[in-house]
Structure formats: C-alpha cells, structure tokens
Amino acid sequence: MLALELSGIFLGVLARAFFPWVRKLRSGKAVRFRKRYLYSAIGSVIAGMIVTLLIFPKFDVVSSGQGADAGIRLFAVAFGFGFGWHAIVDEVAKWAGAFKNGS
C-alpha cells in the first residue's frame, strides 16, 4: 500500500507541474522547462511524503472498501495530497519571491 500512496503523491505533483507548463508552452509563454519547476516539484514530493507517512498509517483501508475499490480511493487521496502540496509549495515560492523583489 505504501507504493500506491507514494506513486499517487508523485503523479499528483507531476500533474501539477506538467499541465501548467504544457499550457504555457502551447500559448508561447514558455519555451523550455525551467529548473524552478523541478525544484518546487522536488520540494512538494518531499513534503507530501512526510505528511503521507505521518497521516496514512492511521488510514484504515479495510473500512473504506475492499480490493480494488480501497486501492483506488487510497490512490485518489494520495494524488490529491501531491497535487495540493505542490500548489502550496508553488504559492509559497511566489510569495517569497514577491517579498524578495518588491518590498
């Protein structure tokens, strides 16, 4: 189950980093993949894994379903964690840059 949780986090972070970049690439705003995206994704994966390891051991898979149903639910929750953590890390980085550059 741990592999399912961690893969959900990884894919959630990947989706949060990749899809906005593709949108910017198609609109002509981005030419190449910047290292800044990679650094925030790595930070998000690390934060997501720490939180997951703290929270998910208390997550009772048996009570939330049987077989594939439980696995799908667990993956969906982990994907949401990864997606959300990357959004938080990205927003914090933008705020930190605003304070560094502007005020």
BELLINTA-V574989 format. One record per residue. RES is the residue in three letters. SS is DSSP state (alpha for helix, beta for strand, coil for the rest). OMEGA is omega as a letter, one per 40 degrees, with the letter a starting at -180 (NA if undefined). BURIAL is # if it has 24 or more other C-alpha atoms within 12 Angstrom, else .. Layout:
res=RES ss=SS omega=OMEGA burial=BURIAL
res=RES ss=SS omega=OMEGA burial=BURIAL
This chain:
res=MET ss=coil omega=a burial=#
res=LEU ss=alpha omega=i burial=.
res=ALA ss=alpha omega=i burial=.
res=LEU ss=alpha omega=i burial=#
res=GLU ss=alpha omega=a burial=#
res=LEU ss=alpha omega=i burial=#
res=SER ss=alpha omega=i burial=#
res=GLY ss=alpha omega=i burial=#
res=ILE ss=alpha omega=a burial=#
res=PHE ss=alpha omega=a burial=#
res=LEU ss=alpha omega=i burial=#
res=GLY ss=alpha omega=i burial=#
res=VAL ss=alpha omega=i burial=#
res=LEU ss=alpha omega=i burial=#
res=ALA ss=alpha omega=a burial=#
res=ARG ss=alpha omega=i burial=#
res=ALA ss=alpha omega=a burial=#
res=PHE ss=alpha omega=a burial=#
res=PHE ss=alpha omega=i burial=.
res=PRO ss=alpha omega=i burial=.
res=TRP ss=alpha omega=i burial=#
res=VAL ss=alpha omega=i burial=.
res=ARG ss=alpha omega=i burial=.
res=LYS ss=alpha omega=i burial=.
res=LEU ss=alpha omega=i burial=.
res=ARG ss=alpha omega=a burial=.
res=SER ss=alpha omega=i burial=.
res=GLY ss=coil omega=a burial=.
res=LYS ss=coil omega=i burial=.
res=ALA ss=coil omega=i burial=.
res=VAL ss=coil omega=a burial=.
res=ARG ss=coil omega=i burial=.
res=PHE ss=coil omega=a burial=.
res=ARG ss=coil omega=a burial=.
res=LYS ss=alpha omega=i burial=.
res=ARG ss=alpha omega=i burial=.
res=TYR ss=alpha omega=a burial=#
res=LEU ss=alpha omega=a burial=.
res=TYR ss=alpha omega=i burial=.
res=SER ss=alpha omega=i burial=#
res=ALA ss=alpha omega=i burial=#
res=ILE ss=alpha omega=i burial=#
res=GLY ss=alpha omega=i burial=#
res=SER ss=alpha omega=i burial=#
res=VAL ss=alpha omega=i burial=#
res=ILE ss=alpha omega=i burial=.
res=ALA ss=alpha omega=i burial=#
res=GLY ss=alpha omega=i burial=#
res=MET ss=alpha omega=i burial=#
res=ILE ss=alpha omega=a burial=.
res=VAL ss=alpha omega=i burial=.
res=THR ss=alpha omega=a burial=#
res=LEU ss=alpha omega=i burial=.
res=LEU ss=alpha omega=a burial=.
res=ILE ss=alpha omega=a burial=.
res=PHE ss=alpha omega=i burial=#
res=PRO ss=alpha omega=i burial=.
res=LYS ss=alpha omega=a burial=.
res=PHE ss=coil omega=a burial=.
res=ASP ss=coil omega=a burial=.
res=VAL ss=coil omega=a burial=.
res=VAL ss=coil omega=a burial=.
res=SER ss=coil omega=a burial=.
res=SER ss=coil omega=i burial=.
res=GLY ss=coil omega=a burial=.
res=GLN ss=coil omega=i burial=.
res=GLY ss=coil omega=a burial=.
res=ALA ss=alpha omega=a burial=.
res=ASP ss=alpha omega=i burial=.
res=ALA ss=alpha omega=i burial=.
res=GLY ss=alpha omega=i burial=#
res=ILE ss=alpha omega=i burial=.
res=ARG ss=alpha omega=i burial=#
res=LEU ss=alpha omega=i burial=#
res=PHE ss=alpha omega=a burial=#
res=ALA ss=alpha omega=i burial=.
res=VAL ss=alpha omega=i burial=#
res=ALA ss=alpha omega=i burial=#
res=PHE ss=alpha omega=i burial=#
res=GLY ss=alpha omega=i burial=#
res=PHE ss=alpha omega=a burial=#
res=GLY ss=alpha omega=i burial=#
res=PHE ss=alpha omega=a burial=#
res=GLY ss=alpha omega=i burial=#
res=TRP ss=alpha omega=i burial=#
res=HIS ss=alpha omega=i burial=#
res=ALA ss=alpha omega=i burial=#
res=ILE ss=alpha omega=a burial=.
res=VAL ss=alpha omega=i burial=#
res=ASP ss=alpha omega=a burial=#
res=GLU ss=alpha omega=i burial=.
res=VAL ss=alpha omega=i burial=.
res=ALA ss=alpha omega=i burial=.
res=LYS ss=alpha omega=i burial=.
res=TRP ss=alpha omega=i burial=.
res=ALA ss=alpha omega=i burial=.
res=GLY ss=alpha omega=i burial=.
res=ALA ss=alpha omega=i burial=.
res=PHE ss=alpha omega=a burial=.
res=LYS ss=alpha omega=a burial=.
res=ASN ss=alpha omega=a burial=.
res=GLY ss=coil omega=a burial=.
res=SER ss=coil omega=NA burial=.
